[in-house]
């Protein structure tokens, strides 16, 4: 993180400064810089990350005069406002959260008996324009600050009254186009909220010149890159991929795979390939064999996902038998593969749908 003085200079231009995202040591220095004892910083840390306060007024252990002074200087906790909540029959919970400048972002809590995964957004909207994604239909408004990413995990923890065990950067936006904030958020989630890096996944559609930068920056910011990199492949050939993902036209699939090999060399972490199965488009047996040819011998894992429908496109979900056949071919070819079931279908849980519905009704 930049020095606190540098952060203040930037924050004054934005008219506010968020405390969420600061470590215990940084909060101690924050307190000292205001003429307070270092333990005040540790108190703030506890109230931010354990108690989950939303305003300075709630941190009642701090002297009132200091709270008032901080508010006058534009210092905020940095929480977002919940404006809509949807709970599916499987208890998947989707939140629409409002930022301080009136933008809306989505976060999703996906529970099972043994874990709670939070799917977080890294941007407001997305510039990638993937045809199967509702978020891309609206374009990109801006990238999120690290505290706006961290808040999504805190908000899901609150409404579901359960400690998140896993975090996936698979919500709105392209994480690698907001790399600094994403890595800062991962550092906080790991160190301050106690979520292990190995339980964090960063998903990218694949943007030129970003995967190697992610590896190098991770080693600098985090000390070690133990989170999972998930690349949204979605097609076994360049031609099909270009039809689904516009950015693929400037990023040939073989170049993408070479960058993934470089990522493995730098970090020692295998890459996960996300593959959305679209009925009659990329789910046939021949496509499974093509995919096996593409990633065979690669330190990787393939995660199959059935398409989650959006009204703007006519893509179809594949049949269960087609999914099984596709997976069995990969397994017989020696490819590490799993199938991820869709959650929250009865509440339109596809990324970007809740935000778009809210905007259309407003």
C-alpha positions as YAML, in Angstrom:
chain: A
units: angstrom
residues:
- id: 1
  name: UNK
  ca: [0.00, 0.00, 0.00]
- id: 2
  name: UNK
  ca: [1.09, 3.58, -0.59]
- id: 3
  name: UNK
  ca: [2.07, 5.70, 2.36]
- id: 4
  name: UNK
  ca: [-0.78, 7.07, 4.42]
- id: 5
  name: UNK
  ca: [0.19, 10.60, 3.49]
- id: 6
  name: UNK
  ca: [-0.03, 9.66, -0.16]
- id: 7
  name: UNK
  ca: [-3.36, 7.99, 0.44]
- id: 8
  name: UNK
  ca: [-4.64, 11.12, 2.14]
- id: 9
  name: UNK
  ca: [-3.59, 13.31, -0.77]
- id: 10
  name: UNK
  ca: [-5.55, 11.09, -3.13]
- id: 11
  name: UNK
  ca: [-8.47, 10.76, -0.75]
- id: 12
  name: UNK
  ca: [-8.85, 14.49, -0.40]
- id: 13
  name: UNK
  ca: [-9.31, 14.70, -4.16]
- id: 14
  name: UNK
  ca: [-12.08, 12.09, -3.83]
- id: 15
  name: UNK
  ca: [-13.46, 13.88, -0.73]
- id: 16
  name: UNK
  ca: [-13.39, 10.68, 1.36]
- id: 17
  name: UNK
  ca: [-10.91, 8.15, 2.72]
- id: 18
  name: UNK
  ca: [-11.89, 4.52, 3.45]
- id: 19
  name: UNK
  ca: [-10.51, 2.64, 6.44]
- id: 20
  name: UNK
  ca: [-11.50, -0.78, 5.16]
- id: 21
  name: UNK
  ca: [-8.52, -2.37, 3.47]
- id: 22
  name: UNK
  ca: [-5.97, -1.08, 5.98]
- id: 23
  name: UNK
  ca: [-4.03, -3.68, 7.98]
- id: 24
  name: UNK
  ca: [-3.56, -3.66, 11.75]
- id: 25
  name: UNK
  ca: [-0.11, -2.09, 11.38]
- id: 26
  name: UNK
  ca: [-1.39, 0.54, 8.94]
- id: 27
  name: UNK
  ca: [-4.25, 1.41, 11.29]
- id: 28
  name: UNK
  ca: [-1.78, 1.77, 14.15]
- id: 29
  name: UNK
  ca: [0.21, 4.23, 12.04]
- id: 30
  name: UNK
  ca: [-3.06, 5.95, 11.12]
- id: 31
  name: UNK
  ca: [-3.86, 6.47, 14.80]
- id: 32
  name: UNK
  ca: [-0.35, 7.68, 15.62]
- id: 33
  name: UNK
  ca: [-0.46, 10.17, 12.73]
- id: 34
  name: UNK
  ca: [-3.53, 11.68, 14.41]
- id: 35
  name: UNK
  ca: [-1.85, 11.97, 17.80]
- id: 36
  name: UNK
  ca: [-3.60, 8.91, 19.21]
- id: 37
  name: UNK
  ca: [-2.07, 5.84, 20.84]
- id: 38
  name: UNK
  ca: [-1.26, 2.87, 18.60]
- id: 39
  name: UNK
  ca: [-3.80, 0.66, 20.39]
- id: 40
  name: UNK
  ca: [-6.56, 2.86, 18.93]
- id: 41
  name: UNK
  ca: [-5.59, 1.49, 15.52]
- id: 42
  name: UNK
  ca: [-5.94, -2.07, 16.79]
- id: 43
  name: UNK
  ca: [-9.36, -1.19, 18.16]
- id: 44
  name: UNK
  ca: [-10.44, 0.13, 14.77]
- id: 45
  name: UNK
  ca: [-9.13, -3.05, 13.14]
- id: 46
  name: UNK
  ca: [-11.25, -5.21, 15.43]
- id: 47
  name: UNK
  ca: [-14.40, -3.17, 14.87]
- id: 48
  name: UNK
  ca: [-13.91, -3.11, 11.09]
- id: 49
  name: UNK
  ca: [-13.21, -6.77, 10.44]
- id: 50
  name: UNK
  ca: [-14.69, -8.63, 13.42]
- id: 51
  name: UNK
  ca: [-17.69, -6.51, 14.38]
- id: 52
  name: UNK
  ca: [-18.32, -5.26, 10.84]
- id: 53
  name: UNK
  ca: [-19.31, -1.68, 11.69]
- id: 54
  name: UNK
  ca: [-20.61, 0.56, 8.95]
- id: 55
  name: UNK
  ca: [-19.86, 4.00, 10.39]
- id: 56
  name: UNK
  ca: [-17.36, 5.70, 12.67]
- id: 57
  name: UNK
  ca: [-20.15, 6.48, 15.13]
- id: 58
  name: UNK
  ca: [-20.51, 2.74, 15.78]
- id: 59
  name: UNK
  ca: [-16.88, 2.47, 16.98]
- id: 60
  name: UNK
  ca: [-17.87, 3.63, 20.45]
- id: 61
  name: UNK
  ca: [-14.52, 2.74, 22.03]
- id: 62
  name: UNK
  ca: [-12.94, 5.69, 20.20]
- id: 63
  name: UNK
  ca: [-13.12, 9.16, 21.77]
- id: 64
  name: UNK
  ca: [-16.08, 11.08, 20.35]
- id: 65
  name: UNK
  ca: [-13.91, 14.11, 19.61]
- id: 66
  name: UNK
  ca: [-11.67, 11.97, 17.38]
- id: 67
  name: UNK
  ca: [-14.60, 10.36, 15.59]
- id: 68
  name: UNK
  ca: [-16.01, 13.81, 14.88]
- id: 69
  name: UNK
  ca: [-12.64, 15.06, 13.67]
- id: 70
  name: UNK
  ca: [-12.24, 12.10, 11.32]
- id: 71
  name: UNK
  ca: [-15.69, 12.59, 9.85]
- id: 72
  name: UNK
  ca: [-14.94, 16.27, 9.25]
- id: 73
  name: UNK
  ca: [-11.81, 15.24, 7.34]
- id: 74
  name: UNK
  ca: [-13.81, 12.89, 5.10]
- id: 75
  name: UNK
  ca: [-12.66, 9.65, 6.73]
- id: 76
  name: UNK
  ca: [-15.23, 6.87, 6.32]
- id: 77
  name: UNK
  ca: [-15.42, 3.23, 7.24]
- id: 78
  name: UNK
  ca: [-15.97, 2.52, 3.56]
- id: 79
  name: UNK
  ca: [-19.07, 0.31, 3.55]
- id: 80
  name: UNK
  ca: [-21.58, 0.08, 0.72]
- id: 81
  name: UNK
  ca: [-25.37, 0.34, 1.02]
- id: 82
  name: UNK
  ca: [-27.57, -2.68, 0.34]
- id: 83
  name: UNK
  ca: [-30.40, -1.69, -1.99]
- id: 84
  name: UNK
  ca: [-31.79, -5.08, -3.01]
- id: 85
  name: UNK
  ca: [-31.57, -8.70, -1.89]
- id: 86
  name: UNK
  ca: [-32.67, -11.90, -3.61]
- id: 87
  name: UNK
  ca: [-32.64, -15.31, -1.95]
- id: 88
  name: UNK
  ca: [-33.07, -18.39, -4.13]
- id: 89
  name: UNK
  ca: [-34.68, -21.65, -3.07]
- id: 90
  name: UNK
  ca: [-31.19, -23.16, -2.54]
- id: 91
  name: UNK
  ca: [-30.36, -20.19, -0.24]
- id: 92
  name: UNK
  ca: [-27.99, -18.62, -2.74]
- id: 93
  name: UNK
  ca: [-28.14, -14.94, -1.80]
- id: 94
  name: UNK
  ca: [-27.55, -12.10, -4.23]
- id: 95
  name: UNK
  ca: [-27.01, -8.52, -3.08]
- id: 96
  name: UNK
  ca: [-27.17, -5.33, -5.08]
- id: 97
  name: UNK
  ca: [-24.93, -2.80, -3.34]
- id: 98
  name: UNK
  ca: [-24.62, 0.94, -3.91]
- id: 99
  name: UNK
  ca: [-21.29, 2.78, -3.88]
- id: 100
  name: UNK
  ca: [-20.78, 6.29, -2.52]
- id: 101
  name: UNK
  ca: [-21.04, 7.74, -6.04]
- id: 102
  name: UNK
  ca: [-24.33, 5.99, -6.78]
- id: 103
  name: UNK
  ca: [-23.05, 3.04, -8.80]
- id: 104
  name: UNK
  ca: [-24.43, -0.47, -8.28]
- id: 105
  name: UNK
  ca: [-22.48, -3.72, -7.95]
- id: 106
  name: UNK
  ca: [-23.46, -7.31, -7.30]
- id: 107
  name: UNK
  ca: [-22.19, -9.85, -4.77]
- id: 108
  name: UNK
  ca: [-23.41, -13.42, -4.35]
- id: 109
  name: UNK
  ca: [-23.23, -15.79, -1.39]
- id: 110
  name: UNK
  ca: [-23.27, -19.46, -2.39]
- id: 111
  name: UNK
  ca: [-23.73, -21.79, 0.60]
- id: 112
  name: UNK
  ca: [-23.24, -25.52, 1.02]
- id: 113
  name: UNK
  ca: [-23.16, -27.59, 4.19]
- id: 114
  name: UNK
  ca: [-19.43, -27.13, 4.58]
- id: 115
  name: UNK
  ca: [-18.57, -23.81, 2.94]
- id: 116
  name: UNK
  ca: [-19.77, -20.35, 2.01]
- id: 117
  name: UNK
  ca: [-18.37, -18.98, -1.22]
- id: 118
  name: UNK
  ca: [-18.67, -15.27, -1.99]
- id: 119
  name: UNK
  ca: [-18.62, -14.25, -5.64]
- id: 120
  name: UNK
  ca: [-17.40, -10.65, -5.81]
- id: 121
  name: UNK
  ca: [-17.31, -7.98, -8.51]
- id: 122
  name: UNK
  ca: [-14.13, -6.09, -9.37]
- id: 123
  name: UNK
  ca: [-15.65, -3.42, -11.63]
- id: 124
  name: UNK
  ca: [-18.93, -1.59, -12.21]
- id: 125
  name: UNK
  ca: [-19.96, -3.19, -15.49]
- id: 126
  name: UNK
  ca: [-17.43, -4.71, -17.87]
- id: 127
  name: UNK
  ca: [-15.72, -3.76, -21.12]
- id: 128
  name: UNK
  ca: [-15.09, -7.32, -22.35]
- id: 129
  name: UNK
  ca: [-18.53, -7.76, -23.98]
- id: 130
  name: UNK
  ca: [-18.72, -11.56, -23.73]
- id: 131
  name: UNK
  ca: [-21.93, -12.61, -25.47]
- id: 132
  name: UNK
  ca: [-23.10, -15.00, -22.74]
- id: 133
  name: UNK
  ca: [-22.71, -12.45, -19.91]
- id: 134
  name: UNK
  ca: [-25.37, -9.94, -18.84]
- id: 135
  name: UNK
  ca: [-22.79, -7.57, -17.32]
- id: 136
  name: UNK
  ca: [-21.09, -6.98, -20.65]
- id: 137
  name: UNK
  ca: [-24.32, -5.69, -22.19]
- id: 138
  name: UNK
  ca: [-24.00, -2.47, -20.17]
- id: 139
  name: UNK
  ca: [-20.32, -1.67, -20.79]
- id: 140
  name: UNK
  ca: [-17.84, -0.45, -18.19]
- id: 141
  name: UNK
  ca: [-18.50, 2.47, -15.82]
- id: 142
  name: UNK
  ca: [-15.41, 2.24, -13.60]
- id: 143
  name: UNK
  ca: [-13.17, -0.05, -11.59]
- id: 144
  name: UNK
  ca: [-13.86, -0.66, -7.91]
- id: 145
  name: UNK
  ca: [-11.57, 0.44, -5.10]
- id: 146
  name: UNK
  ca: [-10.23, -2.32, -2.84]
- id: 147
  name: UNK
  ca: [-12.56, -1.37, 0.03]
- id: 148
  name: UNK
  ca: [-15.55, -1.72, -2.31]
- id: 149
  name: UNK
  ca: [-14.44, -5.27, -3.12]
- id: 150
  name: UNK
  ca: [-13.80, -6.21, 0.52]
- id: 151
  name: UNK
  ca: [-17.18, -4.82, 1.56]
- id: 152
  name: UNK
  ca: [-18.94, -7.38, -0.62]
- id: 153
  name: UNK
  ca: [-17.51, -10.17, 1.51]
- id: 154
  name: UNK
  ca: [-18.43, -8.35, 4.71]
- id: 155
  name: UNK
  ca: [-21.97, -7.73, 3.45]
- id: 156
  name: UNK
  ca: [-22.56, -11.37, 2.53]
- id: 157
  name: UNK
  ca: [-21.18, -12.39, 5.94]
- id: 158
  name: UNK
  ca: [-23.70, -10.12, 7.63]
- id: 159
  name: UNK
  ca: [-26.84, -11.06, 5.73]
- id: 160
  name: UNK
  ca: [-26.11, -14.80, 5.78]
- id: 161
  name: UNK
  ca: [-24.80, -14.71, 9.37]
- id: 162
  name: UNK
  ca: [-22.00, -17.05, 8.42]
- id: 163
  name: UNK
  ca: [-18.25, -16.75, 7.96]
- id: 164
  name: UNK
  ca: [-17.21, -16.91, 4.29]
- id: 165
  name: UNK
  ca: [-14.70, -19.67, 3.57]
- id: 166
  name: UNK
  ca: [-14.00, -19.01, -0.13]
- id: 167
  name: UNK
  ca: [-13.95, -15.96, -2.41]
- id: 168
  name: UNK
  ca: [-14.13, -16.00, -6.20]
- id: 169
  name: UNK
  ca: [-13.54, -12.96, -8.38]
- id: 170
  name: UNK
  ca: [-16.14, -14.07, -10.91]
- id: 171
  name: UNK
  ca: [-18.70, -11.31, -10.55]
- id: 172
  name: UNK
  ca: [-19.03, -8.14, -12.57]
- id: 173
  name: UNK
  ca: [-15.92, -6.90, -14.35]
- id: 174
  name: UNK
  ca: [-12.53, -8.16, -15.54]
- id: 175
  name: UNK
  ca: [-10.26, -8.51, -12.47]
- id: 176
  name: UNK
  ca: [-7.03, -8.21, -14.43]
- id: 177
  name: UNK
  ca: [-8.09, -4.77, -15.66]
- id: 178
  name: UNK
  ca: [-8.17, -3.73, -12.00]
- id: 179
  name: UNK
  ca: [-5.14, -5.69, -10.83]
- id: 180
  name: UNK
  ca: [-3.83, -3.35, -8.10]
- id: 181
  name: UNK
  ca: [-7.17, -3.12, -6.26]
- id: 182
  name: UNK
  ca: [-7.80, -6.85, -6.63]
- id: 183
  name: UNK
  ca: [-4.44, -7.78, -5.13]
- id: 184
  name: UNK
  ca: [-4.90, -5.24, -2.33]
- id: 185
  name: UNK
  ca: [-8.29, -6.79, -1.58]
- id: 186
  name: UNK
  ca: [-6.82, -10.31, -1.59]
- id: 187
  name: UNK
  ca: [-4.15, -9.20, 0.89]
- id: 188
  name: UNK
  ca: [-6.85, -7.88, 3.23]
- id: 189
  name: UNK
  ca: [-9.12, -10.91, 2.82]
- id: 190
  name: UNK
  ca: [-6.17, -13.15, 3.63]
- id: 191
  name: UNK
  ca: [-4.50, -11.22, 6.45]
- id: 192
  name: UNK
  ca: [-7.43, -9.41, 8.08]
- id: 193
  name: UNK
  ca: [-10.42, -11.67, 7.42]
- id: 194
  name: UNK
  ca: [-8.50, -14.93, 7.63]
- id: 195
  name: UNK
  ca: [-9.47, -16.37, 4.25]
- id: 196
  name: UNK
  ca: [-6.57, -18.46, 2.95]
- id: 197
  name: UNK
  ca: [-5.16, -17.57, -0.46]
- id: 198
  name: UNK
  ca: [-5.73, -21.13, -1.64]
- id: 199
  name: UNK
  ca: [-9.44, -20.50, -1.12]
- id: 200
  name: UNK
  ca: [-9.46, -17.45, -3.37]
- id: 201
  name: UNK
  ca: [-9.92, -17.61, -7.14]
- id: 202
  name: UNK
  ca: [-9.32, -14.83, -9.66]
- id: 203
  name: UNK
  ca: [-11.11, -15.34, -12.97]
- id: 204
  name: UNK
  ca: [-10.07, -13.67, -16.22]
- id: 205
  name: UNK
  ca: [-11.40, -13.84, -19.75]
- id: 206
  name: UNK
  ca: [-7.84, -13.35, -20.93]
- id: 207
  name: UNK
  ca: [-6.51, -9.88, -21.69]
- id: 208
  name: UNK
  ca: [-3.20, -9.40, -23.53]
- id: 209
  name: UNK
  ca: [-0.17, -8.56, -21.34]
- id: 210
  name: UNK
  ca: [-1.99, -9.02, -18.03]
- id: 211
  name: UNK
  ca: [-1.43, -12.62, -16.87]
- id: 212
  name: UNK
  ca: [2.34, -12.32, -16.49]
- id: 213
  name: UNK
  ca: [1.85, -8.93, -14.82]
- id: 214
  name: UNK
  ca: [-0.55, -10.56, -12.37]
- id: 215
  name: UNK
  ca: [2.04, -13.19, -11.46]
- id: 216
  name: UNK
  ca: [4.81, -10.64, -10.96]
- id: 217
  name: UNK
  ca: [2.62, -8.19, -9.04]
- id: 218
  name: UNK
  ca: [1.26, -10.98, -6.81]
- id: 219
  name: UNK
  ca: [4.74, -11.91, -5.70]
- id: 220
  name: UNK
  ca: [5.49, -8.27, -4.87]
- id: 221
  name: UNK
  ca: [2.22, -7.44, -3.11]
- id: 222
  name: UNK
  ca: [1.39, -10.77, -1.46]
- id: 223
  name: UNK
  ca: [4.84, -12.29, -1.11]
- id: 224
  name: UNK
  ca: [3.55, -15.48, -2.70]
- id: 225
  name: UNK
  ca: [0.84, -16.19, -5.25]
- id: 226
  name: UNK
  ca: [-1.21, -19.05, -3.83]
- id: 227
  name: UNK
  ca: [-4.65, -18.07, -5.10]
- id: 228
  name: UNK
  ca: [-6.09, -19.87, -8.13]
- id: 229
  name: UNK
  ca: [-6.04, -18.26, -11.57]
- id: 230
  name: UNK
  ca: [-9.11, -19.28, -13.57]
- id: 231
  name: UNK
  ca: [-9.05, -18.52, -17.30]
- id: 232
  name: UNK
  ca: [-12.41, -18.31, -19.07]
- id: 233
  name: UNK
  ca: [-11.65, -20.39, -22.16]
- id: 234
  name: UNK
  ca: [-15.19, -21.39, -23.25]
- id: 235
  name: UNK
  ca: [-14.09, -22.67, -26.66]
- id: 236
  name: UNK
  ca: [-11.55, -25.20, -27.95]
- id: 237
  name: UNK
  ca: [-10.66, -23.24, -31.10]
- id: 238
  name: UNK
  ca: [-9.75, -19.65, -31.93]
- id: 239
  name: UNK
  ca: [-12.64, -19.32, -34.38]
- id: 240
  name: UNK
  ca: [-15.33, -20.31, -31.88]
- id: 241
  name: UNK
  ca: [-13.75, -18.29, -29.10]
- id: 242
  name: UNK
  ca: [-13.83, -15.11, -31.19]
- id: 243
  name: UNK
  ca: [-17.59, -15.57, -31.68]
- id: 244
  name: UNK
  ca: [-18.13, -15.61, -27.93]
- id: 245
  name: UNK
  ca: [-15.41, -13.31, -26.59]
- id: 246
  name: UNK
  ca: [-14.58, -10.14, -28.60]
- id: 247
  name: UNK
  ca: [-11.17, -9.63, -26.92]
- id: 248
  name: UNK
  ca: [-10.08, -13.03, -28.27]
- id: 249
  name: UNK
  ca: [-9.57, -11.43, -31.68]
- id: 250
  name: UNK
  ca: [-6.50, -9.65, -30.33]
- id: 251
  name: UNK
  ca: [-5.35, -12.53, -28.13]
- id: 252
  name: UNK
  ca: [-4.85, -15.81, -30.04]
- id: 253
  name: UNK
  ca: [-5.62, -18.89, -28.00]
- id: 254
  name: UNK
  ca: [-2.09, -20.28, -28.32]
- id: 255
  name: UNK
  ca: [-0.65, -17.01, -26.99]
- id: 256
  name: UNK
  ca: [-3.09, -17.17, -24.08]
- id: 257
  name: UNK
  ca: [-1.98, -20.71, -23.25]
- id: 258
  name: UNK
  ca: [1.69, -19.70, -23.39]
- id: 259
  name: UNK
  ca: [1.01, -16.91, -20.91]
- id: 260
  name: UNK
  ca: [-0.68, -19.49, -18.67]
- id: 261
  name: UNK
  ca: [2.44, -21.67, -18.87]
- id: 262
  name: UNK
  ca: [4.53, -18.64, -17.91]
- id: 263
  name: UNK
  ca: [2.20, -18.01, -14.98]
- id: 264
  name: UNK
  ca: [2.77, -21.57, -13.76]
- id: 265
  name: UNK
  ca: [6.54, -21.14, -14.12]
- id: 266
  name: UNK
  ca: [6.52, -17.94, -12.07]
- id: 267
  name: UNK
  ca: [4.09, -19.00, -9.33]
- id: 268
  name: UNK
  ca: [4.12, -22.80, -9.26]
- id: 269
  name: UNK
  ca: [0.32, -22.71, -9.30]
- id: 270
  name: UNK
  ca: [-1.63, -24.66, -11.90]
- id: 271
  name: UNK
  ca: [-4.22, -22.80, -13.95]
- id: 272
  name: UNK
  ca: [-7.93, -23.61, -13.96]
- id: 273
  name: UNK
  ca: [-9.79, -23.31, -17.26]
- id: 274
  name: UNK
  ca: [-13.46, -22.31, -17.10]
- id: 275
  name: UNK
  ca: [-15.59, -23.73, -19.90]
- id: 276
  name: UNK
  ca: [-19.27, -22.72, -20.24]
- id: 277
  name: UNK
  ca: [-21.15, -25.41, -22.14]
- id: 278
  name: UNK
  ca: [-23.51, -23.87, -24.71]
- id: 279
  name: UNK
  ca: [-25.98, -26.29, -26.23]
- id: 280
  name: UNK
  ca: [-25.11, -27.29, -29.83]
- id: 281
  name: UNK
  ca: [-22.35, -24.68, -30.00]
- id: 282
  name: UNK
  ca: [-19.34, -25.92, -28.01]
- id: 283
  name: UNK
  ca: [-20.66, -29.02, -26.19]
- id: 284
  name: UNK
  ca: [-20.32, -31.78, -28.78]
- id: 285
  name: UNK
  ca: [-17.98, -34.76, -28.51]
- id: 286
  name: UNK
  ca: [-15.69, -33.30, -31.16]
- id: 287
  name: UNK
  ca: [-15.35, -30.15, -29.06]
- id: 288
  name: UNK
  ca: [-14.38, -32.23, -26.03]
- id: 289
  name: UNK
  ca: [-11.62, -33.92, -28.04]
- id: 290
  name: UNK
  ca: [-10.43, -30.56, -29.36]
- id: 291
  name: UNK
  ca: [-10.30, -29.21, -25.81]
- id: 292
  name: UNK
  ca: [-8.33, -32.26, -24.66]
- id: 293
  name: UNK
  ca: [-5.86, -31.70, -27.50]
- id: 294
  name: UNK
  ca: [-5.52, -28.04, -26.47]
- id: 295
  name: UNK
  ca: [-4.84, -28.47, -22.74]
- id: 296
  name: UNK
  ca: [-3.42, -31.99, -22.67]
- id: 297
  name: UNK
  ca: [-0.09, -32.19, -20.86]
- id: 298
  name: UNK
  ca: [-0.76, -28.81, -19.26]
- id: 299
  name: UNK
  ca: [-0.60, -28.25, -15.49]
- id: 300
  name: UNK
  ca: [-4.27, -27.36, -15.33]
- id: 301
  name: UNK
  ca: [-7.81, -28.23, -14.36]
- id: 302
  name: UNK
  ca: [-10.96, -27.83, -16.47]
- id: 303
  name: UNK
  ca: [-14.10, -26.59, -14.75]
- id: 304
  name: UNK
  ca: [-17.26, -27.23, -16.79]
- id: 305
  name: UNK
  ca: [-20.25, -24.93, -16.29]
- id: 306
  name: UNK
  ca: [-23.71, -25.21, -17.85]
- id: 307
  name: UNK
  ca: [-24.88, -21.96, -19.45]
- id: 308
  name: UNK
  ca: [-27.03, -19.73, -17.22]
- id: 309
  name: UNK
  ca: [-29.58, -18.12, -19.60]
- id: 310
  name: UNK
  ca: [-29.95, -14.37, -20.15]
- id: 311
  name: UNK
  ca: [-32.82, -12.97, -22.19]
- id: 312
  name: UNK
  ca: [-30.60, -11.04, -24.63]
- id: 313
  name: UNK
  ca: [-29.11, -14.21, -26.14]
- id: 314
  name: UNK
  ca: [-30.60, -17.40, -27.57]
- id: 315
  name: UNK
  ca: [-27.93, -19.75, -26.26]
- id: 316
  name: UNK
  ca: [-29.24, -22.98, -24.73]
- id: 317
  name: UNK
  ca: [-28.30, -24.99, -21.68]
- id: 318
  name: UNK
  ca: [-26.95, -28.40, -22.67]
- id: 319
  name: UNK
  ca: [-28.75, -31.57, -21.61]
- id: 320
  name: UNK
  ca: [-27.49, -33.54, -18.62]
- id: 321
  name: UNK
  ca: [-26.51, -36.41, -20.92]
- id: 322
  name: UNK
  ca: [-24.49, -34.04, -23.11]
- id: 323
  name: UNK
  ca: [-22.68, -32.68, -20.05]
- id: 324
  name: UNK
  ca: [-21.86, -36.21, -18.86]
- id: 325
  name: UNK
  ca: [-20.60, -37.24, -22.28]
- id: 326
  name: UNK
  ca: [-18.38, -34.14, -22.55]
- id: 327
  name: UNK
  ca: [-16.93, -34.71, -19.10]
- id: 328
  name: UNK
  ca: [-16.35, -38.43, -19.67]
- id: 329
  name: UNK
  ca: [-14.37, -37.76, -22.84]
- id: 330
  name: UNK
  ca: [-12.09, -35.35, -21.01]
- id: 331
  name: UNK
  ca: [-11.59, -37.82, -18.17]
- id: 332
  name: UNK
  ca: [-10.72, -40.64, -20.57]
- id: 333
  name: UNK
  ca: [-8.20, -38.32, -22.23]
- id: 334
  name: UNK
  ca: [-6.51, -37.79, -18.86]
- id: 335
  name: UNK
  ca: [-7.74, -34.23, -18.28]
- id: 336
  name: UNK
  ca: [-8.45, -33.15, -14.68]
- id: 337
  name: UNK
  ca: [-12.08, -32.00, -14.91]
- id: 338
  name: UNK
  ca: [-15.05, -31.19, -12.71]
- id: 339
  name: UNK
  ca: [-18.57, -29.88, -13.25]
- id: 340
  name: UNK
  ca: [-19.83, -26.83, -11.37]
- id: 341
  name: UNK
  ca: [-23.58, -26.81, -10.87]
- id: 342
  name: UNK
  ca: [-25.40, -23.53, -11.40]
- id: 343
  name: UNK
  ca: [-26.89, -21.97, -8.29]
- id: 344
  name: UNK
  ca: [-29.76, -19.53, -7.81]
- id: 345
  name: UNK
  ca: [-31.35, -20.14, -11.21]
- id: 346
  name: UNK
  ca: [-34.84, -19.34, -9.88]
- id: 347
  name: UNK
  ca: [-33.62, -15.83, -8.97]
- id: 348
  name: UNK
  ca: [-31.73, -15.01, -12.19]
- id: 349
  name: UNK
  ca: [-28.33, -15.35, -10.56]
- id: 350
  name: UNK
  ca: [-26.33, -14.89, -13.75]
- id: 351
  name: UNK
  ca: [-23.78, -12.12, -13.35]
- id: 352
  name: UNK
  ca: [-25.22, -8.67, -14.04]
- id: 353
  name: UNK
  ca: [-28.89, -9.64, -14.17]
- id: 354
  name: UNK
  ca: [-29.95, -8.10, -10.85]
- id: 355
  name: UNK
  ca: [-28.19, -4.82, -11.65]
- id: 356
  name: UNK
  ca: [-29.80, -4.61, -15.08]
- id: 357
  name: UNK
  ca: [-33.26, -5.38, -13.72]
- id: 358
  name: UNK
  ca: [-32.89, -2.67, -11.07]
- id: 359
  name: UNK
  ca: [-31.74, -0.11, -13.65]
- id: 360
  name: UNK
  ca: [-34.65, -0.91, -15.95]
- id: 361
  name: UNK
  ca: [-37.18, -0.43, -13.14]
- id: 362
  name: UNK
  ca: [-35.65, 2.79, -11.82]
...
